[in-house]
Every structure is written in C-alpha cells, then in structure tokens.
Amino acid sequence: MVYAGSTRSLCQLEKRVHANGANPKNQVLMRLDLPAQAELLSVHDLGLHSDWRNNEAATRAIGDNWLAGGLSLGLWVPSFVEPEELNLLINPQVPTYASIVVAIERNPFVFDPRLFSGS
C-alpha cells in the first residue's frame, strides 16, 4: 500500500509525527498524478465509525477489506494527526496503479528546522 497526503503541509506533519523526533535526511517531495479514470472511495462510505480514533481494530479491518477487495485505486481516510484533512491510501494491486505519474517537486526536500528543534 502507498500512503499519501492530500497536501504538502499534511505530508510534512505526518512525516514529523512518524520520525520519532528525528529530522529526516535525504528526503524528496513528490507529487502523484493519478489517472483521470481512477476510482477513489471515501472510508466514510465503507462504514467508518464515529469513534474511529479509538478503535484501531475496526479501522484496520475496513482498510484490509478495501485493500483485499481491490475496490478502487485509492481510499480517502482522515488523518489521525489532523482529522479534518485527508490522506489517500493507494492500492498497488489495482490495474490503474501503473498509470500513476510521479513528479519530483523538490530534491532535496529540507524540512524547516523549527519542526524538530523544539523552539
């Protein structure tokens, strides 16, 4: 599965949360251009419960079923870090996956050091 953020800022926030306090090095900012015919579903349409932040087993089951079923190229899910913003889960087993175009936007990508300095 490919995990992508819907905005550059959300991608940075997600990376920050998952970096365990480290300032990641050798990073690249990429944009994924999805094919026009790509089907994207919302996890809300698959039965996401209102208590999803407290029920990892239920959210994992929804994601596992979506992935195994090959229902769509992508699944929009709320970010745990910022629930009003969305991440996109991408299923590499769906045929339209091969049509995704990767565009390098910044190489190298350097995080604002204030994100990691504690100041």
PyMOL CGO cylinders between C-alpha atoms (Angstrom):
from pymol import cmd
from pymol.cgo import CYLINDER

trace = [
    CYLINDER, 0.00, 0.00, 0.00, 1.13, 3.53, -0.76, 0.3, 1, 1, 1, 1, 1, 1,
    CYLINDER, 1.13, 3.53, -0.76, 0.28, 6.19, 1.82, 0.3, 1, 1, 1, 1, 1, 1,
    CYLINDER, 0.28, 6.19, 1.82, -0.04, 9.75, 0.51, 0.3, 1, 1, 1, 1, 1, 1,
    CYLINDER, -0.04, 9.75, 0.51, -1.15, 13.05, 1.98, 0.3, 1, 1, 1, 1, 1, 1,
    CYLINDER, -1.15, 13.05, 1.98, -3.64, 15.36, 0.30, 0.3, 1, 1, 1, 1, 1, 1,
    CYLINDER, -3.64, 15.36, 0.30, -1.49, 18.46, 0.84, 0.3, 1, 1, 1, 1, 1, 1,
    CYLINDER, -1.49, 18.46, 0.84, 2.21, 19.26, 1.12, 0.3, 1, 1, 1, 1, 1, 1,
    CYLINDER, 2.21, 19.26, 1.12, 1.73, 20.54, 4.65, 0.3, 1, 1, 1, 1, 1, 1,
    CYLINDER, 1.73, 20.54, 4.65, -0.10, 17.41, 5.78, 0.3, 1, 1, 1, 1, 1, 1,
    CYLINDER, -0.10, 17.41, 5.78, 2.68, 15.26, 4.31, 0.3, 1, 1, 1, 1, 1, 1,
    CYLINDER, 2.68, 15.26, 4.31, 5.22, 17.21, 6.35, 0.3, 1, 1, 1, 1, 1, 1,
    CYLINDER, 5.22, 17.21, 6.35, 3.14, 16.93, 9.51, 0.3, 1, 1, 1, 1, 1, 1,
    CYLINDER, 3.14, 16.93, 9.51, 2.65, 13.18, 9.03, 0.3, 1, 1, 1, 1, 1, 1,
    CYLINDER, 2.65, 13.18, 9.03, 6.38, 12.69, 8.42, 0.3, 1, 1, 1, 1, 1, 1,
    CYLINDER, 6.38, 12.69, 8.42, 7.18, 14.72, 11.51, 0.3, 1, 1, 1, 1, 1, 1,
    CYLINDER, 7.18, 14.72, 11.51, 4.91, 12.60, 13.68, 0.3, 1, 1, 1, 1, 1, 1,
    CYLINDER, 4.91, 12.60, 13.68, 6.38, 9.35, 12.36, 0.3, 1, 1, 1, 1, 1, 1,
    CYLINDER, 6.38, 9.35, 12.36, 10.04, 10.45, 12.55, 0.3, 1, 1, 1, 1, 1, 1,
    CYLINDER, 10.04, 10.45, 12.55, 10.22, 9.99, 16.35, 0.3, 1, 1, 1, 1, 1, 1,
    CYLINDER, 10.22, 9.99, 16.35, 11.75, 13.43, 16.85, 0.3, 1, 1, 1, 1, 1, 1,
    CYLINDER, 11.75, 13.43, 16.85, 14.47, 13.00, 14.21, 0.3, 1, 1, 1, 1, 1, 1,
    CYLINDER, 14.47, 13.00, 14.21, 14.93, 15.41, 11.33, 0.3, 1, 1, 1, 1, 1, 1,
    CYLINDER, 14.93, 15.41, 11.33, 14.74, 13.08, 8.30, 0.3, 1, 1, 1, 1, 1, 1,
    CYLINDER, 14.74, 13.08, 8.30, 17.58, 13.45, 5.81, 0.3, 1, 1, 1, 1, 1, 1,
    CYLINDER, 17.58, 13.45, 5.81, 17.73, 12.71, 2.07, 0.3, 1, 1, 1, 1, 1, 1,
    CYLINDER, 17.73, 12.71, 2.07, 14.06, 13.45, 1.50, 0.3, 1, 1, 1, 1, 1, 1,
    CYLINDER, 14.06, 13.45, 1.50, 12.30, 14.17, -1.79, 0.3, 1, 1, 1, 1, 1, 1,
    CYLINDER, 12.30, 14.17, -1.79, 8.93, 15.89, -2.23, 0.3, 1, 1, 1, 1, 1, 1,
    CYLINDER, 8.93, 15.89, -2.23, 6.92, 14.02, -4.85, 0.3, 1, 1, 1, 1, 1, 1,
    CYLINDER, 6.92, 14.02, -4.85, 3.51, 14.58, -6.39, 0.3, 1, 1, 1, 1, 1, 1,
    CYLINDER, 3.51, 14.58, -6.39, 1.42, 11.67, -7.60, 0.3, 1, 1, 1, 1, 1, 1,
    CYLINDER, 1.42, 11.67, -7.60, -0.68, 12.44, -10.66, 0.3, 1, 1, 1, 1, 1, 1,
    CYLINDER, -0.68, 12.44, -10.66, -3.48, 9.90, -10.71, 0.3, 1, 1, 1, 1, 1, 1,
    CYLINDER, -3.48, 9.90, -10.71, -5.15, 8.81, -13.95, 0.3, 1, 1, 1, 1, 1, 1,
    CYLINDER, -5.15, 8.81, -13.95, -8.41, 10.59, -14.73, 0.3, 1, 1, 1, 1, 1, 1,
    CYLINDER, -8.41, 10.59, -14.73, -10.34, 7.30, -14.71, 0.3, 1, 1, 1, 1, 1, 1,
    CYLINDER, -10.34, 7.30, -14.71, -9.01, 6.31, -11.28, 0.3, 1, 1, 1, 1, 1, 1,
    CYLINDER, -9.01, 6.31, -11.28, -11.75, 5.37, -8.85, 0.3, 1, 1, 1, 1, 1, 1,
    CYLINDER, -11.75, 5.37, -8.85, -11.32, 6.84, -5.38, 0.3, 1, 1, 1, 1, 1, 1,
    CYLINDER, -11.32, 6.84, -5.38, -13.56, 5.88, -2.48, 0.3, 1, 1, 1, 1, 1, 1,
    CYLINDER, -13.56, 5.88, -2.48, -14.09, 7.52, 0.90, 0.3, 1, 1, 1, 1, 1, 1,
    CYLINDER, -14.09, 7.52, 0.90, -13.68, 5.45, 4.03, 0.3, 1, 1, 1, 1, 1, 1,
    CYLINDER, -13.68, 5.45, 4.03, -16.90, 7.06, 5.26, 0.3, 1, 1, 1, 1, 1, 1,
    CYLINDER, -16.90, 7.06, 5.26, -18.75, 5.20, 2.51, 0.3, 1, 1, 1, 1, 1, 1,
    CYLINDER, -18.75, 5.20, 2.51, -17.30, 1.92, 3.82, 0.3, 1, 1, 1, 1, 1, 1,
    CYLINDER, -17.30, 1.92, 3.82, -18.68, 2.36, 7.33, 0.3, 1, 1, 1, 1, 1, 1,
    CYLINDER, -18.68, 2.36, 7.33, -16.08, 4.34, 9.27, 0.3, 1, 1, 1, 1, 1, 1,
    CYLINDER, -16.08, 4.34, 9.27, -17.38, 4.65, 12.83, 0.3, 1, 1, 1, 1, 1, 1,
    CYLINDER, -17.38, 4.65, 12.83, -17.52, 7.99, 14.60, 0.3, 1, 1, 1, 1, 1, 1,
    CYLINDER, -17.52, 7.99, 14.60, -15.15, 6.63, 17.27, 0.3, 1, 1, 1, 1, 1, 1,
    CYLINDER, -15.15, 6.63, 17.27, -12.53, 5.61, 14.66, 0.3, 1, 1, 1, 1, 1, 1,
    CYLINDER, -12.53, 5.61, 14.66, -9.70, 7.31, 16.55, 0.3, 1, 1, 1, 1, 1, 1,
    CYLINDER, -9.70, 7.31, 16.55, -10.30, 4.97, 19.49, 0.3, 1, 1, 1, 1, 1, 1,
    CYLINDER, -10.30, 4.97, 19.49, -10.95, 1.79, 17.50, 0.3, 1, 1, 1, 1, 1, 1,
    CYLINDER, -10.95, 1.79, 17.50, -7.84, 0.77, 15.58, 0.3, 1, 1, 1, 1, 1, 1,
    CYLINDER, -7.84, 0.77, 15.58, -9.12, -2.77, 15.02, 0.3, 1, 1, 1, 1, 1, 1,
    CYLINDER, -9.12, -2.77, 15.02, -12.22, -1.52, 13.22, 0.3, 1, 1, 1, 1, 1, 1,
    CYLINDER, -12.22, -1.52, 13.22, -10.32, 0.95, 11.04, 0.3, 1, 1, 1, 1, 1, 1,
    CYLINDER, -10.32, 0.95, 11.04, -7.70, -1.68, 10.20, 0.3, 1, 1, 1, 1, 1, 1,
    CYLINDER, -7.70, -1.68, 10.20, -10.45, -4.14, 9.21, 0.3, 1, 1, 1, 1, 1, 1,
    CYLINDER, -10.45, -4.14, 9.21, -12.03, -1.57, 6.87, 0.3, 1, 1, 1, 1, 1, 1,
    CYLINDER, -12.03, -1.57, 6.87, -8.65, -0.88, 5.27, 0.3, 1, 1, 1, 1, 1, 1,
    CYLINDER, -8.65, -0.88, 5.27, -7.71, -4.54, 4.99, 0.3, 1, 1, 1, 1, 1, 1,
    CYLINDER, -7.71, -4.54, 4.99, -11.05, -5.40, 3.37, 0.3, 1, 1, 1, 1, 1, 1,
    CYLINDER, -11.05, -5.40, 3.37, -10.75, -2.49, 0.95, 0.3, 1, 1, 1, 1, 1, 1,
    CYLINDER, -10.75, -2.49, 0.95, -7.20, -3.47, 0.01, 0.3, 1, 1, 1, 1, 1, 1,
    CYLINDER, -7.20, -3.47, 0.01, -8.01, -7.17, -0.43, 0.3, 1, 1, 1, 1, 1, 1,
    CYLINDER, -8.01, -7.17, -0.43, -11.16, -6.43, -2.43, 0.3, 1, 1, 1, 1, 1, 1,
    CYLINDER, -11.16, -6.43, -2.43, -9.44, -4.22, -4.99, 0.3, 1, 1, 1, 1, 1, 1,
    CYLINDER, -9.44, -4.22, -4.99, -12.48, -1.95, -4.89, 0.3, 1, 1, 1, 1, 1, 1,
    CYLINDER, -12.48, -1.95, -4.89, -10.65, 1.16, -6.08, 0.3, 1, 1, 1, 1, 1, 1,
    CYLINDER, -10.65, 1.16, -6.08, -7.23, 2.63, -6.75, 0.3, 1, 1, 1, 1, 1, 1,
    CYLINDER, -7.23, 2.63, -6.75, -7.49, 4.89, -3.71, 0.3, 1, 1, 1, 1, 1, 1,
    CYLINDER, -7.49, 4.89, -3.71, -9.24, 5.27, -0.40, 0.3, 1, 1, 1, 1, 1, 1,
    CYLINDER, -9.24, 5.27, -0.40, -9.56, 8.68, 1.23, 0.3, 1, 1, 1, 1, 1, 1,
    CYLINDER, -9.56, 8.68, 1.23, -9.11, 8.43, 5.01, 0.3, 1, 1, 1, 1, 1, 1,
    CYLINDER, -9.11, 8.43, 5.01, -8.95, 11.11, 7.69, 0.3, 1, 1, 1, 1, 1, 1,
    CYLINDER, -8.95, 11.11, 7.69, -5.54, 11.88, 9.11, 0.3, 1, 1, 1, 1, 1, 1,
    CYLINDER, -5.54, 11.88, 9.11, -5.17, 10.79, 12.72, 0.3, 1, 1, 1, 1, 1, 1,
    CYLINDER, -5.17, 10.79, 12.72, -2.89, 13.79, 13.24, 0.3, 1, 1, 1, 1, 1, 1,
    CYLINDER, -2.89, 13.79, 13.24, -5.41, 16.26, 11.79, 0.3, 1, 1, 1, 1, 1, 1,
    CYLINDER, -5.41, 16.26, 11.79, -8.80, 14.58, 11.31, 0.3, 1, 1, 1, 1, 1, 1,
    CYLINDER, -8.80, 14.58, 11.31, -10.20, 17.40, 9.18, 0.3, 1, 1, 1, 1, 1, 1,
    CYLINDER, -10.20, 17.40, 9.18, -7.59, 16.64, 6.50, 0.3, 1, 1, 1, 1, 1, 1,
    CYLINDER, -7.59, 16.64, 6.50, -7.32, 13.55, 4.33, 0.3, 1, 1, 1, 1, 1, 1,
    CYLINDER, -7.32, 13.55, 4.33, -4.69, 11.01, 3.41, 0.3, 1, 1, 1, 1, 1, 1,
    CYLINDER, -4.69, 11.01, 3.41, -5.01, 8.75, 0.39, 0.3, 1, 1, 1, 1, 1, 1,
    CYLINDER, -5.01, 8.75, 0.39, -4.27, 5.05, 0.62, 0.3, 1, 1, 1, 1, 1, 1,
    CYLINDER, -4.27, 5.05, 0.62, -3.31, 3.69, -2.80, 0.3, 1, 1, 1, 1, 1, 1,
    CYLINDER, -3.31, 3.69, -2.80, -3.68, 0.04, -3.76, 0.3, 1, 1, 1, 1, 1, 1,
    CYLINDER, -3.68, 0.04, -3.76, -0.78, -1.09, -5.99, 0.3, 1, 1, 1, 1, 1, 1,
    CYLINDER, -0.78, -1.09, -5.99, -2.72, -4.24, -6.99, 0.3, 1, 1, 1, 1, 1, 1,
    CYLINDER, -2.72, -4.24, -6.99, -5.30, -2.24, -8.97, 0.3, 1, 1, 1, 1, 1, 1,
    CYLINDER, -5.30, -2.24, -8.97, -4.51, -2.07, -12.73, 0.3, 1, 1, 1, 1, 1, 1,
    CYLINDER, -4.51, -2.07, -12.73, -4.72, 1.74, -12.89, 0.3, 1, 1, 1, 1, 1, 1,
    CYLINDER, -4.72, 1.74, -12.89, -1.82, 1.92, -10.39, 0.3, 1, 1, 1, 1, 1, 1,
    CYLINDER, -1.82, 1.92, -10.39, 0.60, 1.55, -13.31, 0.3, 1, 1, 1, 1, 1, 1,
    CYLINDER, 0.60, 1.55, -13.31, -0.79, 4.80, -14.78, 0.3, 1, 1, 1, 1, 1, 1,
    CYLINDER, -0.79, 4.80, -14.78, 0.21, 6.97, -11.81, 0.3, 1, 1, 1, 1, 1, 1,
    CYLINDER, 0.21, 6.97, -11.81, 2.80, 9.54, -12.83, 0.3, 1, 1, 1, 1, 1, 1,
    CYLINDER, 2.80, 9.54, -12.83, 5.35, 10.54, -10.19, 0.3, 1, 1, 1, 1, 1, 1,
    CYLINDER, 5.35, 10.54, -10.19, 6.59, 14.11, -10.41, 0.3, 1, 1, 1, 1, 1, 1,
    CYLINDER, 6.59, 14.11, -10.41, 9.57, 15.24, -8.33, 0.3, 1, 1, 1, 1, 1, 1,
    CYLINDER, 9.57, 15.24, -8.33, 8.79, 18.69, -6.94, 0.3, 1, 1, 1, 1, 1, 1,
    CYLINDER, 8.79, 18.69, -6.94, 11.82, 19.24, -4.69, 0.3, 1, 1, 1, 1, 1, 1,
    CYLINDER, 11.82, 19.24, -4.69, 15.02, 17.25, -4.47, 0.3, 1, 1, 1, 1, 1, 1,
    CYLINDER, 15.02, 17.25, -4.47, 16.37, 17.52, -1.95, 0.3, 1, 1, 1, 1, 1, 1,
    CYLINDER, 16.37, 17.52, -1.95, 13.47, 18.42, 0.28, 0.3, 1, 1, 1, 1, 1, 1,
    CYLINDER, 13.47, 18.42, 0.28, 14.60, 20.02, 3.52, 0.3, 1, 1, 1, 1, 1, 1,
    CYLINDER, 14.60, 20.02, 3.52, 12.25, 20.40, 6.47, 0.3, 1, 1, 1, 1, 1, 1,
    CYLINDER, 12.25, 20.40, 6.47, 12.02, 23.70, 8.28, 0.3, 1, 1, 1, 1, 1, 1,
    CYLINDER, 12.02, 23.70, 8.28, 14.40, 23.07, 11.20, 0.3, 1, 1, 1, 1, 1, 1,
    CYLINDER, 14.40, 23.07, 11.20, 11.92, 24.62, 13.65, 0.3, 1, 1, 1, 1, 1, 1,
    CYLINDER, 11.92, 24.62, 13.65, 9.78, 21.50, 13.25, 0.3, 1, 1, 1, 1, 1, 1,
    CYLINDER, 9.78, 21.50, 13.25, 12.47, 19.49, 15.02, 0.3, 1, 1, 1, 1, 1, 1,
    CYLINDER, 12.47, 19.49, 15.02, 14.24, 21.95, 17.32, 0.3, 1, 1, 1, 1, 1, 1,
    CYLINDER, 14.24, 21.95, 17.32, 11.54, 22.29, 19.97, 0.3, 1, 1, 1, 1, 1, 1,
    CYLINDER, 11.54, 22.29, 19.97, 11.69, 26.09, 19.70, 0.3, 1, 1, 1, 1, 1, 1,
]
cmd.load_cgo(trace, "trace")
